[in-house]
Amino acid sequence: MAIPGMTNTASPIAITGVGLVTSLGWGMKSCFNRLVAGESGAATGTWNDSPFGPQHWAGYPLPAGGPVLEAPWDDPVFSILDFATKEALGQASLDLSSVRPDRIGVVVSLSKGAVKNLSQRHHLSHQGRPVPADLFLAGPSAGAAFVAAKTGAEGPAFAPVTACASGLTSLRHATALLERGEVDMVLAGAADASLEPLMYSAFARMRSLAGPRYKDEPVRSWLKPWSRHRNGFLIGEGGAVFVLQRLADVNLARCPCPLVISRCQAGSEAFHPTRPRLTSDVLERVISRALAGQSDNHSPDMIHLHATATREFDTLEFQAVRRVLGNSAGRPWFVASKPAIGHCLGASGAVELAISCEALSRQVVPPFDPGPECEIPGPLKIPGPNAQSSPLVQVLKIVAGFGGHMEVCLIDRLKA
């Protein structure tokens, strides 16, 4: 087996299982099928029980039908992790009893913690009522603790927090655990369920949230990456969990065409709590390191953009990609998933990498249609409103987070 563009000699890190939850459904099959069909998980509603009075919202909520867990794991993020972990392990066909518990690692981030439980406890405190003693289970590290408890993992368990980059940061640290030989398997990923009054109000005050361009514009059209009319994102809920192993340890009879993580790279511009620096230098450097040593023939077949539909970042992200690829910028497909699933915040990197994995497995490019008012200069390969069948060997995923955190992950599909 050969991995295009790889130069390191260590055993590659294989992705043997993926679990996914988004506003489009519980499970990879449901999510990806609806995504390629051009569907959207966008919705609107009103919180009538908000302590701030009736509050209208627009976003991408979790659909009904997920697991309902008992306290203290009754926040939706734990339902996401429960489902995604089981799906990932099922896809990997792994019997955890065959792996020593101390050789199983967990790297899972909740970024902001179990937001809905935290919000409920805030309201109790504000009303002078007793706050449950399990408050620590609502923190950012609770996701890793939950997955470790549910699987019996006794290896390293931790929760990197890098805002919207947290999912890919988790994958990068999980990969390092395997490369150093500290563990033989890692469950890695992120979850986020932040569509609730307090968090929604915070993003609204930052003027980060998208709105309608004209009266009665359908909510599915509000989030417009690359459009000259883009005005922000909408909060999405979801998460993804990955089973990672060294390729040398994978049973190739059971998993004949595994995906591998070729490179993970990170950087930080540390410029402002929420705004990007008006230059793409740092992201350009991170992408360049991820693609170092590759020829034009082995440049990515698809680039899954972060594409938040904010005025500044979309342009800066594309500038970084174009500078790195140069004359090859017209070769890869450019894809953005947020119009269909929203911005999953701390889980966005993990969720969109999971979508990239399925695109590689199925050899299908998901839809992305900036429309006639796209302000990114071409010519570029953009799939448009319909999914495209296309040979895919390598995908680059980009993510960035408030505070200047930047992560990229390069994944390959091996040939049998």
C-alpha distance (Angstrom), angle and dihedral (degrees) to the residues before:
residue distance angle dihedral
M1 . . .
A2 3.78 . .
I3 3.77 130.2 .
P4 3.82 111.6 -150.7
G5 3.78 111.9 -121.6
M6 3.81 97.4 2.6
T7 3.79 116.0 136.1
N8 3.81 104.5 168.3
T9 3.78 118.6 100.2
A10 3.82 99.9 -147.9
S11 3.79 119.1 105.0
P12 3.81 106.8 -82.3
I13 3.78 118.9 -116.7
A14 3.80 111.5 -110.9
I15 3.79 128.0 -151.4
T16 3.80 102.7 -141.5
G17 3.80 99.6 167.2
V18 3.80 137.5 23.1
G19 3.80 130.3 -171.5
L20 3.79 121.3 -169.2
V21 3.81 138.0 -172.9
T22 3.81 124.8 177.8
S23 3.78 139.0 148.2
L24 3.82 85.6 -82.9
G25 3.79 93.8 64.0
W26 3.77 153.0 -57.1
G27 3.79 107.4 -76.8
M28 3.78 138.1 26.0
K29 3.81 96.2 -93.5
S30 3.80 94.5 53.5
C31 3.81 94.1 42.7
F32 3.79 96.8 47.2
N33 3.81 96.1 41.1
R34 3.80 91.4 53.3
L35 3.79 91.2 43.2
V36 3.81 94.2 54.5
A37 3.81 89.3 44.2
G38 3.81 87.8 61.9
E39 3.81 95.9 -112.6
S40 3.79 125.1 149.9
G41 3.79 132.4 -145.6
A42 3.82 92.9 -151.7
A43 3.79 119.0 132.4
T44 3.80 141.9 159.4
G45 3.77 131.9 -142.6
T46 3.79 147.5 142.4
W47 3.79 130.6 -102.1
N48 3.79 101.7 -141.8
D49 3.80 94.2 173.9
S50 3.79 95.3 54.2
P51 3.83 113.0 130.5
F52 3.80 85.9 -132.0
G53 3.81 93.1 59.2
P54 3.83 127.8 -100.8
Q55 3.79 108.5 -18.7
H56 3.80 126.2 -169.9
W57 3.78 118.5 -142.4
A58 3.79 140.8 -175.1
G59 3.78 123.3 -164.4
Y60 3.77 147.7 100.0
P61 3.84 108.4 -70.7
L62 3.77 127.7 -171.6
P63 3.81 111.8 -90.9
A64 3.78 121.6 -121.4
G65 3.77 119.7 -95.2
G66 3.80 103.7 65.8
P67 3.80 126.0 126.6
V68 3.80 117.1 -75.4
L69 3.79 111.7 -142.0
E70 3.78 130.1 -163.0
A71 3.80 124.9 -117.7
P72 2.93 134.3 -47.0
W73 3.82 87.2 30.7
D74 3.82 95.1 45.7
D75 3.81 97.9 116.9
P76 3.84 114.8 107.3
V77 3.81 92.1 -118.5
F78 3.79 89.7 67.5
S79 3.81 90.8 49.7
I80 3.81 87.8 53.2
L81 3.80 92.4 49.8
D82 3.80 92.7 44.3
F83 3.80 92.7 54.0
A84 3.82 96.7 39.4
T85 3.81 93.3 47.8
K86 3.81 92.4 51.3
E87 3.80 91.5 46.8
A88 3.81 92.8 49.1
L89 3.80 93.2 48.6
G90 3.79 90.5 46.6
Q91 3.79 91.9 52.1
A92 3.79 90.2 48.7
S93 3.84 89.8 50.7
L94 3.79 88.3 -137.7
D95 3.78 125.1 162.4
L96 3.79 102.5 -153.4
S97 3.79 90.6 -158.6
S98 3.81 87.3 69.8
V99 3.82 91.8 60.5
R100 3.80 122.2 71.4
P101 3.84 107.0 -111.9
D102 3.80 91.8 -131.6
R103 3.83 88.8 57.1
I104 3.82 93.3 58.2
G105 3.79 115.9 89.2
V106 3.80 129.6 -166.1
V107 3.80 124.2 -154.0
V108 3.80 108.4 172.0
S109 3.79 128.1 149.6
L110 3.79 132.0 -158.7
S111 3.83 91.5 -176.9
K112 3.82 95.2 -158.7
G113 3.79 96.5 22.8
A114 3.79 127.8 -121.3
V115 3.79 92.4 -27.2
K116 3.80 99.9 -173.0
N117 3.81 92.7 50.4
L118 3.80 89.9 46.3
S119 3.80 90.6 50.4
Q120 3.81 91.8 50.0
R121 3.79 90.7 51.1
H122 3.80 90.5 48.2
H123 3.80 89.8 55.3
L124 3.82 91.2 48.9
S125 3.79 90.7 51.4
H126 3.82 91.8 46.2
Q127 3.80 89.0 53.6
G128 3.80 91.9 49.3
R129 3.80 92.3 -113.6
P130 3.84 124.2 137.9
V131 3.80 115.8 -84.7
P132 3.84 115.6 -139.8
A133 3.79 115.1 -105.3
D134 3.84 91.1 -124.6
L135 3.81 92.8 78.3
F136 3.81 91.1 123.8
L137 3.83 88.1 66.7
A138 3.80 88.4 68.0
G139 3.82 94.3 59.1
P140 3.82 128.1 102.8
S141 3.81 93.0 -96.0
A142 3.81 93.2 55.2
G143 3.81 93.2 88.5
A144 3.79 92.4 60.1
A145 3.80 90.4 45.1
F146 3.82 90.4 50.6
V147 3.82 95.1 50.0
A148 3.82 91.8 45.3
A149 3.81 91.3 49.6
K150 3.80 94.0 47.5
T151 3.82 94.8 47.3
G152 3.80 100.4 34.9
A153 3.80 92.3 -121.2
E154 3.80 112.6 167.4
G155 3.81 100.4 177.3
P156 3.82 125.0 95.0
A157 3.81 111.8 -41.0
F158 3.78 121.1 -174.2
A159 3.79 143.1 144.0
P160 3.81 120.8 -134.2
V161 3.80 113.7 -154.7
T162 3.82 117.0 -156.6
A163 3.82 100.6 145.3
C164 3.82 111.3 -115.3
A165 3.81 90.7 -4.6
S166 3.83 92.4 61.7
G167 3.80 95.9 103.9
L168 3.80 95.4 56.4
T169 3.80 90.9 39.7
S170 3.80 87.2 58.2
L171 3.81 91.1 51.1
R172 3.80 91.4 49.3
H173 3.82 93.2 51.6
A174 3.80 91.3 44.2
T175 3.80 90.0 52.9
A176 3.80 90.0 51.2
L177 3.83 91.6 52.9
L178 3.80 89.8 56.5
E179 3.80 94.5 43.3
R180 3.81 90.6 52.9
G181 3.80 91.1 49.7
E182 3.80 94.1 -121.4
V183 3.81 92.1 129.2
D184 3.81 139.8 11.1
M185 3.79 97.9 -141.1
V186 3.80 135.8 20.7
L187 3.78 132.4 -163.7
A188 3.79 104.6 -151.1
G189 3.79 136.8 172.0
A190 3.78 145.4 83.7
A191 3.80 142.5 -104.1
D192 3.79 134.0 -157.7
A193 3.82 132.9 -174.7
S194 3.79 104.9 169.3
L195 3.79 102.7 141.7
E196 3.80 95.5 120.3
P197 3.82 135.1 112.5
L198 3.80 101.8 -94.7
M199 3.81 96.1 46.7
Y200 3.79 92.9 40.5
S201 3.81 90.7 53.1
A202 3.80 91.1 50.7
F203 3.81 93.5 54.1
A204 3.80 90.6 43.1
R205 3.80 90.7 54.8
M206 3.81 89.1 51.6
R207 3.82 87.3 53.2
S208 3.79 89.3 -127.5
L209 3.80 97.2 128.6
A210 3.80 123.7 95.2
G211 3.77 122.6 -121.8
P212 3.79 138.3 -173.6
R213 3.77 119.6 -71.2
Y214 3.80 92.5 -150.7
K215 3.80 137.3 10.5
D216 3.80 113.9 -68.1
E217 3.80 94.3 5.5
P218 3.85 104.4 161.4
V219 3.78 113.2 -106.2
R220 3.82 92.0 -124.0
S221 3.83 87.1 68.0
W222 3.79 98.0 51.8
L223 3.80 97.9 83.9
K224 3.82 105.3 69.6
P225 3.83 116.6 169.5
W226 3.80 113.6 -163.2
S227 3.82 93.0 8.3
R228 3.78 117.9 126.8
H229 3.81 85.6 -130.6
R230 3.80 96.3 55.5
N231 3.79 113.5 132.4
G232 3.79 107.1 170.6
F233 3.80 145.8 -55.8
L234 3.80 136.2 -76.0
I235 3.80 123.7 -130.2
G236 3.79 114.9 -100.4
E237 3.79 127.9 -167.9
G238 3.78 125.2 -141.8
G239 3.76 146.7 87.4
A240 3.77 146.1 -150.2
V241 3.80 136.2 -141.5
F242 3.81 125.7 -161.6
V243 3.79 131.1 -161.2
L244 3.81 107.3 -141.5
Q245 3.82 126.2 -168.8
R246 3.77 137.1 160.3
L247 3.79 108.0 -91.0
A248 3.80 89.9 -128.7
D249 3.83 88.5 62.6
V250 3.80 96.4 48.3
N251 3.78 120.5 106.9
L252 3.80 99.0 -126.8
A253 3.79 91.7 -167.9
R254 3.79 87.7 64.8
C255 3.81 95.3 36.5
P256 3.84 106.0 28.4
C257 3.83 98.4 169.0
P258 3.80 107.0 31.8
L259 3.76 124.8 176.3
V260 3.78 118.5 -122.3
I261 3.77 135.0 -156.6
S262 3.77 103.0 -124.4
R263 3.78 98.4 -179.1
C264 3.79 141.2 -8.7
Q265 3.79 120.1 -163.7
A266 3.79 133.5 178.1
G267 3.78 140.9 -173.4
S268 3.79 142.0 164.1
E269 3.75 133.9 -144.3
A270 3.86 93.8 -170.7
F271 3.79 90.5 -160.3
H272 3.82 106.9 134.7
P273 3.83 136.9 -8.1
T274 3.81 92.7 -110.1
R275 3.82 112.5 -1.5
P276 3.82 125.9 78.1
R277 3.77 122.0 -126.2
L278 3.79 109.8 -100.7
T279 3.78 91.7 -112.9
S280 3.78 131.4 71.9
D281 3.82 96.0 -144.8
V282 3.83 98.3 115.3
L283 3.80 96.1 44.6
E284 3.79 89.6 44.7
R285 3.80 89.9 54.6
V286 3.82 92.7 48.5
I287 3.82 92.8 49.8
S288 3.79 91.0 45.6
R289 3.81 91.3 54.6
A290 3.80 91.0 49.6
L291 3.80 91.3 52.8
A292 3.81 96.7 38.8
G293 3.79 114.2 138.8
Q294 3.78 95.8 17.8
S295 3.79 122.0 128.4
D296 3.79 123.7 -142.0
N297 3.79 88.1 -98.0
H298 3.79 90.0 59.6
S299 3.80 100.7 42.5
P300 3.83 114.2 125.3
D301 3.78 117.7 -70.3
M302 3.81 90.3 -150.3
I303 3.79 134.2 19.5
H304 3.80 114.9 -155.7
L305 3.78 103.2 -154.8
H306 3.79 127.9 -149.8
A307 3.84 87.1 -136.8
T308 3.81 102.0 167.6
A309 3.83 93.2 178.7
T310 3.81 89.9 -121.8
R311 3.78 116.4 141.9
E312 3.79 97.9 -115.3
F313 3.81 107.7 31.4
D314 3.81 101.9 52.6
T315 3.80 91.7 59.6
L316 3.80 94.3 43.3
E317 3.81 92.2 49.6
F318 3.79 93.0 52.3
Q319 3.81 92.1 45.2
A320 3.80 89.3 56.1
V321 3.81 92.4 49.7
R322 3.80 93.8 46.3
R323 3.80 93.2 49.6
V324 3.80 91.7 51.7
L325 3.81 96.4 44.6
G326 3.79 96.8 38.8
N327 3.79 110.0 173.6
S328 3.82 90.2 3.7
A329 3.82 92.9 65.0
G330 3.79 89.8 101.7
R331 3.81 93.7 57.8
P332 3.85 106.4 71.2
W333 3.77 127.1 64.8
F334 3.82 113.0 -112.2
V335 3.80 114.3 -140.9
A336 3.81 136.0 177.5
S337 3.82 122.3 -176.3
K338 3.79 102.6 -173.1
P339 3.84 95.7 92.3
A340 3.82 86.9 64.1
I341 3.83 102.7 36.1
G342 3.80 105.4 17.9
H343 3.79 126.3 -129.7
C344 3.81 106.5 -47.9
L345 3.81 89.3 -164.0
G346 3.82 110.1 -155.0
A347 3.80 90.8 14.0
S348 3.82 96.7 46.2
G349 3.81 95.5 98.5
A350 3.81 93.2 49.6
V351 3.81 94.1 42.7
E352 3.79 94.4 49.3
L353 3.80 92.6 43.9
A354 3.81 87.6 54.2
I355 3.80 89.1 53.2
S356 3.81 88.6 49.2
C357 3.81 89.9 53.0
E358 3.79 91.7 53.8
A359 3.81 91.0 46.3
L360 3.81 88.5 55.2
S361 3.79 92.5 46.5
R362 3.80 94.7 48.5
Q363 3.82 96.3 34.2
V364 3.79 89.5 -128.3
V365 3.81 128.1 133.2
P366 3.83 110.5 -144.7
P367 3.82 119.4 -128.7
F368 3.78 121.4 -86.9
D369 3.79 118.8 169.2
P370 3.81 118.4 176.6
G371 3.80 87.3 177.3
P372 3.79 129.8 -140.3
E373 3.80 91.4 -51.3
C374 3.82 94.3 64.0
E375 3.79 108.5 141.6
I376 3.81 96.9 -167.2
P377 3.82 108.2 104.1
G378 3.80 118.6 -119.9
P379 2.90 171.4 140.0
L380 3.81 88.5 -165.1
K381 3.81 136.5 149.1
I382 3.79 105.2 -107.1
P383 3.82 117.1 163.8
G384 3.80 94.8 -141.8
P385 3.82 123.1 -154.9
N386 3.82 93.8 -30.5
A387 3.80 130.8 64.4
Q388 3.80 115.3 -111.2
S389 3.80 129.3 -142.3
S390 3.77 107.0 -133.9
P391 3.82 139.5 153.2
L392 3.81 106.0 -97.1
V393 3.79 124.3 -175.4
Q394 3.79 102.8 151.9
V395 3.81 135.7 27.8
L396 3.80 130.0 -172.6
K397 3.81 117.4 -151.9
I398 3.80 119.7 -161.6
V399 3.81 127.0 -166.2
A400 3.80 135.1 169.1
G401 3.78 132.7 -172.7
F402 3.78 139.8 -158.0
G403 3.79 110.0 -82.4
G404 3.80 93.2 41.9
H405 3.82 99.9 -75.3
M406 3.81 112.1 157.0
E407 3.80 129.0 -176.2
V408 3.79 134.6 172.1
C409 3.79 129.3 -174.2
L410 3.80 126.7 -164.8
I411 3.80 116.4 -157.2
D412 3.81 130.2 -175.2
R413 3.78 136.1 -162.2
L414 3.77 110.9 -134.8
K415 3.78 122.6 -138.3
A416 3.78 116.7 -125.6
